Amino acid sequence: MEKLLEINDLSVEYRSGVTVSKAVNHLNLTINKGEAIGLVGESGAGKTTTALSIMNLLPAKVGFITGGSVVFEGQQLLKMSDKKLGDIRGEKIAMVFQNPLTSLNPVFTIGRQIAMALNRHKHMGWKEAYQGAANLLKLVGIAEYRIKDYPHQFSGGMRQRVGIAAALACDPELLICDEPTTALDVTIQAQILELMKALQKNYATSLLMITHNLGIVAELCQRVAIMYGGEIIEIGQAREVFENPRHYYTIGLLNALPKLYGERAHLTSSPGNVANSQMLPSGCRFHPRCKQRLEKCKTEAPPITQAGGDHWIACWKTGAGKNV
């Protein structure tokens, strides 16, 4: 498959006074054209920071990219001028944020907000842009007459639909979704996921789905990457990773899911707390919580190696094969 986005050795820090949080550490990830990939991990794993780094939207004077590169269609995004990067945002790379109320401007109608994207990136006149906005709203299941309404007049699920419509306004080649269903009830979640599945299929848009919900990844994504402590520790075809997890953290995540069928059993969990980005452990980031750790896990970080086919894993005990 043809590569669309390549993240190479990306490292990101947040700084506040003398406190430094290493949110992302030497991350490598490739997204192919037309592919949907899930980025999974607990809160604090570095998922959202990775997405913001792609868009170069880290908070000013707090978030810093300390190494690596982000290449989109052969162009180095992190070295672009603000003007050129602004042209790519929204037109070629778009993002649906977790909280639709805070990602929409409360002082503009939803029609105006979508039309502004079409006016800037597609160079449409305002009349044509408003008609395009109406068409996009219909595409996501919102009646055209609501084009003059403001964000506060919509429910959470409807606001998220508006956010998706705005993200799709310019037919982006890459759509980044940062936990877009977290704040929604399960019925609305299902509707949003069905909508995104149809849009991804019909428009062949590449999708980066950031979530902690493994069910969403199984429903939408061809590949899945598991993050822990700012690193990708397992990646592969979603079906293969879910049916044959190799990293003990991934095994723990899957064992913590309730099962609808079969014998009832207590849910299991990994002991300890999520790795603190301000005081990351040496060696394997997961070793303080891993019951299967080896002595070298405490001091040496495992390289990510091929576990078979398109399945890669960073683990001294279960990893094998050629280093990346």
Backbone hydrogen bonds in HBPLUS format (Angstrom, degrees):
<---DONOR---> <-ACCEPTOR-->    atom                        ^
c    i                          cat <-CA-CA->   ^        H-A-AA   ^      H-
h    n   atom  resd res      DA  || num        DHA   H-A  angle D-A-AA Bond
n    s   type  num  typ     dist DA aas  dist angle  dist       angle   num
A0033-LYS N   A0002-GLU O   2.82 MM  31  5.77 163.4  1.85 173.0 176.2     1
A0004-LEU N   A0031-ILE O   2.87 MM  27  5.76 161.8  1.90 148.0 152.3     2
A0073-GLU N   A0004-LEU O   2.99 MM  69  5.44 160.7  2.03 156.1 161.9     3
A0005-LEU N   A0031-ILE O   3.05 MM  26  5.12 164.4  2.08 146.1 150.6     4
A0031-ILE N   A0005-LEU O   2.88 MM  26  5.12 163.2  1.90 150.0 154.2     5
A0006-GLU N   A0071-VAL O   2.82 MM  65  5.07 157.4  1.88 148.1 155.5     6
A0071-VAL N   A0006-GLU O   2.82 MM  65  5.07 171.8  1.83 152.4 154.1     7
A0007-ILE N   A0029-LEU O   2.72 MM  22  5.01 171.4  1.73 162.5 164.5     8
A0029-LEU N   A0007-ILE O   2.96 MM  22  5.01 153.4  2.03 132.9 138.9     9
A0008-ASN N   A0069-SER O   2.91 MM  61  5.24 169.6  1.92 153.2 156.8    10
A0069-SER N   A0008-ASN O   2.95 MM  61  5.24 149.5  2.05 141.7 151.4    11
A0010-LEU N   A0027-LEU O   2.92 MM  17  4.82 158.7  1.96 139.3 133.6    12
A0027-LEU N   A0010-LEU O   2.85 MM  17  4.82 165.2  1.87 133.4 132.4    13
A0011-SER N   A0067-GLY O   3.00 MM  56  5.08 152.9  2.08 136.2 131.6    14
A0066-THR N   A0011-SER O   2.88 MM  55  5.49 141.6  2.03 132.8 144.0    15
A0012-VAL N   A0024-VAL O   2.89 MM  12  4.91 153.8  1.96 127.7 132.5    16
A0023-ALA N   A0012-VAL O   3.00 MM  11  5.70 119.4  2.38 138.9 154.6    17
A0024-VAL N   A0012-VAL O   3.30 MM  12  4.91 168.9  2.31 134.0 134.6    18
A0013-GLU N   A0064-PHE O   2.82 MM  51  5.26 164.2  1.84 155.9 160.4    19
A0064-PHE N   A0013-GLU O   2.77 MM  51  5.26 161.6  1.80 162.2 166.5    20
A0014-TYR N   A0021-SER O   2.87 MM   7  5.05 153.6  1.94 141.6 150.5    21
A0021-SER N   A0014-TYR O   2.81 MM   7  5.05 164.9  1.84 152.6 157.7    22
A0015-ARG N   A0062-VAL O   2.84 MM  47  5.20 156.1  1.90 144.1 151.3    23
A0016-SER N   A0019-THR O   2.95 MM   3  5.21 161.7  1.99 150.6 155.7    24
A0019-THR N   A0016-SER O   3.02 MM   3  5.21 155.6  2.08 131.4 128.8    25
A0022-LYS N   A0277-SER O   2.93 MM 255  5.12 158.6  1.98 137.0 130.3    26
A0025-ASN N   A0230-GLY O   2.83 MM 205  5.24 173.8  1.84 132.6 132.0    27
A0035-GLU N   A0032-ASN O   3.23 MM   3  5.40 159.3  2.28 128.5 126.2    28
A0207-LEU N   A0035-GLU O   2.81 MM 172  6.25 160.3  1.85 144.6 149.9    29
A0222-GLN N   A0036-ALA O   2.86 MM 186  5.67 147.6  1.97 142.6 148.4    30
A0223-ARG N   A0036-ALA O   3.37 MM 187  6.77 165.2  2.39 150.3 154.7    31
A0037-ILE N   A0207-LEU O   2.83 MM 170  6.18 163.8  1.85 163.1 163.7    32
A0209-MET N   A0037-ILE O   2.91 MM 172  6.18 161.4  1.95 153.8 159.4    33
A0038-GLY N   A0223-ARG O   2.89 MM 185  6.30 160.4  1.93 143.2 146.9    34
A0225-ALA N   A0038-GLY O   2.76 MM 187  6.08 159.9  1.79 163.5 169.7    35
A0039-LEU N   A0209-MET O   2.79 MM 170  6.03 162.3  1.82 151.0 153.1    36
A0211-THR N   A0039-LEU O   3.07 MM 172  6.30 166.2  2.09 156.6 158.7    37
A0040-VAL N   A0225-ALA O   2.88 MM 185  6.17 168.9  1.90 167.6 171.2    38
A0227-MET N   A0040-VAL O   2.71 MM 187  5.94 170.4  1.72 174.0 177.6    39
A0045-ALA N   A0042-GLU O   3.08 MM   3  5.63 142.8  2.23 143.8 141.2    40
A0230-GLY N   A0045-ALA O   2.89 MM 185  5.21 130.0  2.15 132.4 140.9    41
A0050-THR N   A0046-GLY O   3.07 MM   4  6.15 149.9  2.16 141.0 148.3    42
A0051-ALA N   A0047-LYS O   3.17 MM   4  6.57 156.4  2.23 147.8 153.6    43
A0052-LEU N   A0048-THR O   2.90 MM   4  6.19 164.7  1.92 158.4 162.0    44
A0053-SER N   A0049-THR O   2.93 MM   4  6.03 144.6  2.05 143.0 152.6    45
A0054-ILE N   A0050-THR O   3.13 MM   4  6.44 149.6  2.23 145.7 152.9    46
A0055-MET N   A0051-ALA O   3.29 MM   4  6.65 155.5  2.35 147.0 152.6    47
A0056-ASN N   A0052-LEU O   2.84 MM   4  5.77 106.1  2.39 129.6 148.5    48
A0057-LEU N   A0052-LEU O   2.74 MM   5  4.93 169.9  1.75 147.6 150.8    49
A0056-ASN N   A0053-SER O   3.02 MM   3  4.60 145.2  2.14  91.7 102.5    50
A0062-VAL N   A0059-PRO O   3.30 MM   3  5.65 158.1  2.35 127.7 128.3    51
A0063-GLY N   A0059-PRO O   2.90 MM   4  5.33 174.6  1.90 157.3 157.7    52
A0077-LEU N   A0070-VAL O   2.85 MM   7  5.66 155.8  1.91 168.8 176.5    53
A0072-PHE N   A0075-GLN O   2.84 MM   3  5.14 157.3  1.89 150.5 149.7    54
A0075-GLN N   A0072-PHE O   2.91 MM   3  5.14 164.0  1.94 113.3 118.3    55
A0079-LYS N   A0076-GLN O   3.41 MM   3  5.71 154.6  2.48 104.7 111.7    56
A0080-MET N   A0077-LEU O   3.23 MM   3  5.35 167.5  2.24 109.2 112.6    57
A0085-LEU N   A0081-SER O   2.95 MM   4  6.11 164.1  1.97 156.3 161.4    58
A0086-GLY N   A0082-ASP O   2.83 MM   4  5.87 145.4  1.95 138.8 148.7    59
A0087-ASP N   A0083-LYS O   3.14 MM   4  6.46 136.4  2.34 138.8 149.3    60
A0087-ASP N   A0084-LYS O   3.17 MM   3  5.15 129.2  2.44  92.6 105.6    61
A0088-ILE N   A0084-LYS O   3.30 MM   4  6.67 139.2  2.47 138.1 148.1    62
A0088-ILE N   A0085-LEU O   3.10 MM   3  5.13 126.7  2.39  95.1 108.8    63
A0089-ARG N   A0085-LEU O   2.97 MM   4  6.29 159.4  2.01 154.5 159.9    64
A0092-LYS N   A0088-ILE O   2.84 MM   4  5.13 158.2  1.88 140.2 147.6    65
A0093-ILE N   A0088-ILE O   3.13 MM   5  6.16 161.9  2.16 150.7 149.4    66
A0090-GLY N   A0093-ILE O   2.67 MM   3  5.48 159.0  1.71 152.8 148.4    67
A0173-GLU N   A0092-LYS O   2.86 MM  81  5.14 131.3  2.10 117.6 129.2    68
A0174-LEU N   A0092-LYS O   3.05 MM  82  6.39 152.8  2.12 156.9 165.0    69
A0094-ALA N   A0174-LEU O   3.00 MM  80  6.45 161.9  2.03 164.0 169.4    70
A0176-ILE N   A0094-ALA O   2.82 MM  82  6.17 169.3  1.83 155.9 159.0    71
A0096-VAL N   A0176-ILE O   2.74 MM  80  6.19 157.7  1.78 160.4 167.9    72
A0178-ASP N   A0096-VAL O   2.88 MM  82  6.16 168.4  1.89 176.9 177.7    73
A0103-SER N   A0099-ASN O   3.24 MM   4  6.39 138.1  2.43 146.1 158.0    74
A0108-PHE N   A0105-ASN O   3.46 MM   3  5.90 167.3  2.48 114.2 117.6    75
A0113-GLN N   A0109-THR O   3.13 MM   4  6.45 158.1  2.18 150.4 155.7    76
A0110-ILE N   A0149-ASP O   2.97 MM  39  6.29 161.1  2.01 173.4 169.9    77
A0114-ILE N   A0110-ILE O   3.11 MM   4  6.35 159.9  2.15 150.6 154.8    78
A0111-GLY N   A0147-ILE O   3.04 MM  36  4.64 138.4  2.22 148.6 144.6    79
A0115-ALA N   A0111-GLY O   2.87 MM   4  5.94 161.2  1.90 149.4 155.8    80
A0116-MET N   A0112-ARG O   2.88 MM   4  6.00 146.1  2.00 146.7 154.6    81
A0117-ALA N   A0114-ILE O   3.19 MM   3  5.49 126.1  2.49 102.4 114.5    82
A0118-LEU N   A0114-ILE O   3.33 MM   4  6.74 156.1  2.39 146.4 152.6    83
A0119-ASN N   A0115-ALA O   2.79 MM   4  5.99 152.9  1.86 152.4 160.7    84
A0120-ARG N   A0116-MET O   2.99 MM   4  6.14 156.3  2.05 144.7 150.2    85
A0121-HIS N   A0117-ALA O   2.93 MM   4  5.92 166.0  1.95 152.1 154.9    86
A0122-LYS N   A0118-LEU O   2.99 MM   4  4.97 138.5  2.16 117.6 130.2    87
A0124-MET N   A0118-LEU O   3.43 MM   6  6.07 172.7  2.44 129.3 130.8    88
A0129-ALA N   A0125-GLY O   2.80 MM   4  5.98 154.3  1.86 153.8 162.7    89
A0130-TYR N   A0126-TRP O   2.91 MM   4  6.06 155.7  1.97 147.9 152.7    90
A0131-GLN N   A0127-LYS O   3.14 MM   4  6.41 151.4  2.23 142.2 149.9    91
A0132-GLY N   A0128-GLU O   2.89 MM   4  6.18 151.2  1.98 144.9 153.3    92
A0133-ALA N   A0129-ALA O   2.86 MM   4  6.15 148.0  1.96 143.3 152.4    93
A0134-ALA N   A0130-TYR O   2.96 MM   4  6.22 153.3  2.03 143.8 150.3    94
A0135-ASN N   A0131-GLN O   3.02 MM   4  6.32 153.5  2.10 145.1 151.9    95
A0136-LEU N   A0132-GLY O   3.00 MM   4  6.26 151.4  2.09 145.3 153.0    96
A0137-LEU N   A0133-ALA O   2.98 MM   4  6.23 154.0  2.05 148.8 155.6    97
A0138-LYS N   A0134-ALA O   3.08 MM   4  6.35 155.9  2.15 146.3 152.3    98
A0139-LEU N   A0135-ASN O   3.00 MM   4  6.23 144.5  2.13 138.6 148.8    99
A0140-VAL N   A0136-LEU O   3.18 MM   4  6.55 140.8  2.34 143.7 152.2   100
A0140-VAL N   A0137-LEU O   3.22 MM   3  5.32 128.5  2.50  96.0 108.3   101
A0142-ILE N   A0137-LEU O   2.77 MM   5  5.02 165.1  1.79 145.1 143.3   102
A0141-GLY N   A0138-LYS O   3.10 MM   3  4.96 162.4  2.13 102.4 106.5   103
A0146-ARG N   A0143-ALA O   3.14 MM   3  5.86 163.2  2.17 119.7 124.8   104
A0147-ILE N   A0144-GLU O   3.12 MM   3  5.75 155.1  2.18 125.3 126.1   105
A0149-ASP N   A0146-ARG O   3.03 MM   3  5.28 166.7  2.05 114.2 117.6   106
A0153-GLN N   A0150-TYR O   2.92 MM   3  5.59 159.9  1.96 124.0 130.7   107
A0154-PHE N   A0151-PRO O   3.09 MM   3  5.65 162.8  2.12 122.7 123.8   108
A0159-ARG N   A0155-SER O   2.85 MM   4  6.08 157.2  1.90 154.2 161.0   109
A0160-GLN N   A0156-GLY O   3.02 MM   4  6.25 151.6  2.10 143.9 151.4   110
A0161-ARG N   A0157-GLY O   3.08 MM   4  6.37 144.8  2.20 138.2 147.7   111
A0162-VAL N   A0158-MET O   2.94 MM   4  6.31 149.3  2.04 145.8 154.3   112
A0163-GLY N   A0159-ARG O   2.90 MM   4  6.26 154.8  1.96 148.1 155.0   113
A0164-ILE N   A0160-GLN O   2.95 MM   4  6.24 149.5  2.05 143.9 151.8   114
A0165-ALA N   A0161-ARG O   2.87 MM   4  6.15 158.0  1.92 148.3 154.5   115
A0166-ALA N   A0162-VAL O   2.87 MM   4  6.15 159.2  1.91 153.6 159.0   116
A0167-ALA N   A0163-GLY O   2.98 MM   4  6.16 152.6  2.06 140.4 148.1   117
A0168-LEU N   A0164-ILE O   2.93 MM   4  6.14 143.0  2.07 146.1 156.0   118
A0169-ALA N   A0166-ALA O   3.28 MM   3  5.12 157.8  2.33  98.5 105.1   119
A0171-ASP N   A0168-LEU O   3.07 MM   3  5.20 168.0  2.08 120.3 119.4   120
A0206-SER N   A0173-GLU O   3.02 MM  33  6.02 154.3  2.09 148.2 146.1   121
A0175-LEU N   A0206-SER O   2.82 MM  31  6.15 163.5  1.85 155.3 159.4   122
A0208-LEU N   A0175-LEU O   2.94 MM  33  6.31 162.2  1.98 153.9 157.3   123
A0177-CYS N   A0208-LEU O   2.89 MM  31  6.16 171.0  1.90 161.8 163.7   124
A0210-ILE N   A0177-CYS O   2.79 MM  33  5.93 173.0  1.79 170.8 172.6   125
A0179-GLU N   A0210-ILE O   2.73 MM  31  5.44 146.5  1.84 145.4 151.5   126
A0182-THR N   A0179-GLU O   3.40 MM   3  5.63 172.5  2.41 113.6 115.7   127
A0184-LEU N   A0181-THR O   3.18 MM   3  5.33 164.8  2.20 112.8 116.5   128
A0189-GLN N   A0185-ASP O   2.86 MM   4  6.06 156.5  1.91 156.1 163.9   129
A0190-ALA N   A0186-VAL O   3.06 MM   4  6.22 159.2  2.10 144.6 148.2   130
A0191-GLN N   A0187-THR O   3.23 MM   4  6.56 153.5  2.31 141.9 148.7   131
A0192-ILE N   A0188-ILE O   2.91 MM   4  6.17 162.5  1.94 157.3 161.4   132
A0193-LEU N   A0189-GLN O   2.93 MM   4  6.16 162.4  1.96 155.8 160.6   133
A0194-GLU N   A0190-ALA O   2.99 MM   4  6.16 157.8  2.04 147.1 152.9   134
A0195-LEU N   A0191-GLN O   2.98 MM   4  6.18 153.3  2.05 144.2 151.9   135
A0196-MET N   A0192-ILE O   2.91 MM   4  6.19 160.3  1.95 151.5 156.3   136
A0197-LYS N   A0193-LEU O   2.90 MM   4  6.03 154.9  1.96 147.0 154.1   137
A0198-ALA N   A0194-GLU O   3.05 MM   4  6.22 159.9  2.09 145.5 150.2   138
A0199-LEU N   A0195-LEU O   2.97 MM   4  6.20 162.2  2.00 151.8 156.9   139
A0200-GLN N   A0196-MET O   2.89 MM   4  5.97 162.1  1.92 147.5 152.5   140
A0201-LYS N   A0197-LYS O   3.04 MM   4  6.16 152.8  2.12 142.2 149.7   141
A0202-ASN N   A0198-ALA O   2.86 MM   4  5.98 164.5  1.88 152.2 156.7   142
A0203-TYR N   A0199-LEU O   2.94 MM   4  5.83 156.0  2.00 146.9 152.5   143
A0204-ALA N   A0200-GLN O   2.99 MM   4  5.31 120.7  2.36 126.8 136.3   144
A0218-ALA N   A0214-LEU O   3.00 MM   4  6.27 161.1  2.03 151.4 156.3   145
A0219-GLU N   A0215-GLY O   3.07 MM   4  6.22 141.2  2.22 138.9 149.0   146
A0220-LEU N   A0216-ILE O   2.97 MM   4  6.14 150.5  2.06 150.8 158.0   147
A0221-CYS N   A0217-VAL O   2.86 MM   4  5.11 159.2  1.90 141.2 148.1   148
A0238-ALA N   A0222-GLN O   2.81 MM  16  5.60 167.4  1.83 130.4 134.8   149
A0224-VAL N   A0236-GLY O   2.91 MM  12  5.80 160.4  1.95 169.1 174.6   150
A0236-GLY N   A0224-VAL O   3.12 MM  12  5.80 151.1  2.21 151.2 160.0   151
A0226-ILE N   A0234-GLU O   2.73 MM   8  5.21 171.8  1.74 166.3 168.8   152
A0233-ILE N   A0226-ILE O   2.85 MM   7  5.86 155.3  1.91 162.2 170.7   153
A0228-TYR N   A0231-GLU O   2.82 MM   3  5.43 154.4  1.89 153.8 162.2   154
A0231-GLU N   A0228-TYR O   3.09 MM   3  5.43 156.1  2.15 111.2 118.5   155
A0314-ALA N   A0233-ILE O   2.85 MM  81  4.91 157.5  1.90 145.1 140.6   156
A0235-ILE N   A0312-TRP O   2.97 MM  77  5.28 159.1  2.01 144.3 147.3   157
A0312-TRP N   A0235-ILE O   2.77 MM  77  5.28 170.8  1.78 167.0 170.0   158
A0240-GLU N   A0237-GLN O   3.01 MM   3  5.29 113.9  2.46 104.6 120.4   159
A0241-VAL N   A0237-GLN O   2.92 MM   4  6.16 166.1  1.94 166.1 170.5   160
A0242-PHE N   A0238-ALA O   2.96 MM   4  6.08 163.5  1.99 153.4 158.0   161
A0243-GLU N   A0239-ARG O   2.95 MM   4  5.98 151.7  2.03 143.0 150.9   162
A0244-ASN N   A0240-GLU O   2.75 MM   4  5.59 145.0  1.87 144.4 153.8   163
A0251-ILE N   A0247-HIS O   2.98 MM   4  6.31 160.2  2.02 154.1 160.3   164
A0252-GLY N   A0248-TYR O   3.00 MM   4  6.09 150.4  2.09 133.4 141.1   165
A0253-LEU N   A0249-TYR O   2.94 MM   4  6.30 151.6  2.02 149.4 157.0   166
A0254-LEU N   A0250-THR O   3.02 MM   4  6.30 164.2  2.05 155.0 158.1   167
A0255-ASN N   A0251-ILE O   2.92 MM   4  6.09 152.4  1.99 147.0 155.2   168
A0256-ALA N   A0252-GLY O   3.12 MM   4  6.21 126.9  2.42 137.0 149.0   169
A0256-ALA N   A0253-LEU O   3.23 MM   3  5.28 140.1  2.39  95.4 106.6   170
A0257-LEU N   A0254-LEU O   3.21 MM   3  5.50 165.2  2.24 108.4 112.6   171
A0279-MET N   A0276-ASN O   2.98 MM   3  5.34 145.8  2.10 110.0 120.0   172
A0284-CYS N   A0297-CYS O   2.85 MM  13  5.31 158.5  1.90 149.8 157.0   173
A0287-HIS N   A0284-CYS O   3.11 MM   3  5.37 161.4  2.15 111.7 117.5   174
A0289-ARG N   A0286-PHE O   2.98 MM   3  5.72 151.4  2.06 126.1 134.1   175
A0290-CYS N   A0287-HIS O   3.24 MM   3  4.94 154.8  2.31  98.8 106.3   176
A0297-CYS N   A0294-LEU O   3.15 MM   3  5.26 138.9  2.33  98.6 110.1   177
A0298-LYS N   A0295-GLU O   3.16 MM   3  5.78 152.9  2.24 113.4 119.9   178
A0299-THR N   A0296-LYS O   3.17 MM   3  5.44 147.7  2.28 105.1 113.8   179
A0300-GLU N   A0296-LYS O   2.82 MM   4  5.63 164.3  1.85 164.7 167.2   180
A0324-VAL N   A0304-ILE O   3.35 MM  20  6.33 154.0  2.42 172.0 171.0   181
A0305-THR N   A0313-ILE O   2.81 MM   8  5.43 167.3  1.83 144.1 140.7   182
A0313-ILE N   A0305-THR O   2.81 MM   8  5.43 159.7  1.85 153.7 158.6   183
A0307-ALA N   A0311-HIS O   2.66 MM   4  5.38 163.8  1.69 150.2 155.1   184
A0311-HIS N   A0308-GLY O   3.02 MM   3  5.45 151.6  2.10 128.5 137.4   185
A0319-GLY N   A0315-CYS O   2.97 MM   4  4.99 139.9  2.13 127.6 136.6   186
